[in-house]
Amino acid sequence: MNAGHMLMAGSTVKAVAEALHLSTATVKRYKAVLENGGLDALKKMSVGGRASALDAAALEWVAAALRGSAREHGFSSDAWTNARLRELIEAKFGVQYSRVYAWQIATNLGLGDRLSKSSR
């Protein structure tokens, strides 16, 4: 939906792909769906896979955690990393996510920039 809103606001396919870390092919597909059916059609697109084990309340908790310091959750510094996010989600919700999916969760929450590149 973020891509759809950006495209509707006049962003280029390349700009949307870079901003949201998507392939240009994916953004072109979203653009075609948007042009043919609007945001409703884009919203109805299946992304495949199983439903997330985290509900809206859990995702809001994750977002609040990412907005704060990692130190508040027992880590040795303020910085959030992908590994720390995965560890926190597993400890709080009992769900293990891959590195890619944890990054996707943070990105979908608009907080992907909070994850540093360090491994721990």
C-alpha positions, -999 to 999 in steps of 0.1 A, spaced: 0 0 0 29 23 7 41 18 -29 5 26 -42 3 58 -22 38 69 -34 29 61 -70 -4 80 -68 15 110 -54 37 110 -85 68 91 -74 86 72 -101 89 34 -102 126 37 -95 121 61 -65 95 38 -50 116 7 -55 146 24 -38 126 39 -9 108 6 -1 136 -18 -10 115 -35 -37 125 -46 -71 115 -24 -100 96 -53 -115 75 -56 -84 68 -18 -84 59 -20 -121 34 -48 -113 19 -27 -84 16 3 -108 -2 -18 -134 -27 -31 -108 -31 4 -94 -38 18 -129 -64 -9 -136 -82 -11 -103 -70 16 -79 -59 12 -44 -87 -13 -37 -72 -37 -63 -38 -33 -49 -50 -39 -14 -66 -72 -25 -34 -85 -41 -22 -117 -25 14 -115 -13 14 -153 -8 26 -172 22 9 -179 54 -6 -152 76 16 -135 101 16 -150 136 17 -114 149 -16 -96 151 -21 -59 150 -15 -54 187 17 -74 186 29 -54 156 22 -22 174 42 -35 204 71 -43 180 68 -8 165 69 8 200 99 -13 209 117 -2 177 109 34 183 127 31 217 161 19 228 172 -17 224 188 -13 259 152 -11 274 148 -47 263 180 -60 279 205 -54 251 239 -39 257 234 -8 236 206 14 222 210 2 186 185 -21 170 198 -49 147 180 -75 128 193 -102 152 181 -82 182 146 -77 167 143 -115 159 155 -123 195 129 -99 210 101 -112 189 109 -148 198 112 -140 235 79 -120 236 58 -139 212 74 -173 208 78 -169 171 110 -173 151 114 -153 120 140 -153 93 164 -123 89 145 -113 57 111 -115 73 122 -96 104 135 -68 82 102 -69 63 82 -65 95 103 -34 105 100 -20 69 62 -25 69 60 -7 101 79 22 86 108 15 109 133 -4 87 157 25 90 160 17 128 178 -15 121 215 -10 119 237 -30 96 257 -47 124 250 -83 131 245 -80 169 
